[in-house]
């Protein structure tokens, strides 16, 4: 093991991660409908557009 006084000693964290193979197959995460993700401002804009086109 090299000491810190050695000029070739490196400090810090590893800069690369190597992955060998794949993990087990798991089910997909459930997704929420897009309507649950809209903001109040977006909902007001959609309502305005719906009334213009009605």
Contact map, one row per residue, 1 for C-alpha under 8 A:
111000000000000000000000000000000000000000000000000000
111101001000000000000000000000000000000000000000000000
111111001000000000000000000000000000000000000000000000
011111101100000000000000000000000000000000000000000000
001111101000000000000000000000000000000000000000000000
011111111000000000000000000000000000000000000000000000
000111111000000000000000000000000000000000000000000000
000001111100000000000000000000000000000000000000000000
011111111110000000000000000000000000000000000000000000
000100011111000000000000000000000000000000000000000000
000000001111100000000000000000000000000000000000000000
000000000111110000000000000000000000000000000000000000
000000000011111000000000000000000000000000000000000000
000000000001111110000000000000000000000000000000000000
000000000000111110000000000000000000000000000000000000
000000000000011111000000000000000000000000000000000000
000000000000011111100000000000000000000000000000000000
000000000000000111110000000000000000000000000000000000
000000000000000011111100000000000000000000000000000000
000000000000000001111100000000000000000000000000000000
000000000000000000111110000000000000000000000000000000
000000000000000000111111000000000000000000000000000000
000000000000000000001111100000000000000000000000000000
000000000000000000000111110000000000000000000000000000
000000000000000000000011111000000000000000000000000000
000000000000000000000001111100000000000000000000000000
000000000000000000000000111110000000000000000000000000
000000000000000000000000011111000000000000000000000000
000000000000000000000000001111100000000000000000000000
000000000000000000000000000111110000000000000000000000
000000000000000000000000000011111000000000000000000000
000000000000000000000000000001111101100000000000000000
000000000000000000000000000000111111100000000000000000
000000000000000000000000000000011111110000000000000000
000000000000000000000000000000001111110000000000000000
000000000000000000000000000000011111110000000000000000
000000000000000000000000000000011111111000000000000000
000000000000000000000000000000000111111101100000000000
000000000000000000000000000000000000111111100000000000
000000000000000000000000000000000000011111110000000000
000000000000000000000000000000000000001111111000000000
000000000000000000000000000000000000011111111100000000
000000000000000000000000000000000000011111111110000000
000000000000000000000000000000000000000111111111000000
000000000000000000000000000000000000000011111111100000
000000000000000000000000000000000000000001111111110000
000000000000000000000000000000000000000000111111111000
000000000000000000000000000000000000000000011111111100
000000000000000000000000000000000000000000001111111110
000000000000000000000000000000000000000000000111111111
000000000000000000000000000000000000000000000011111111
000000000000000000000000000000000000000000000001111111
000000000000000000000000000000000000000000000000111111
000000000000000000000000000000000000000000000000011111
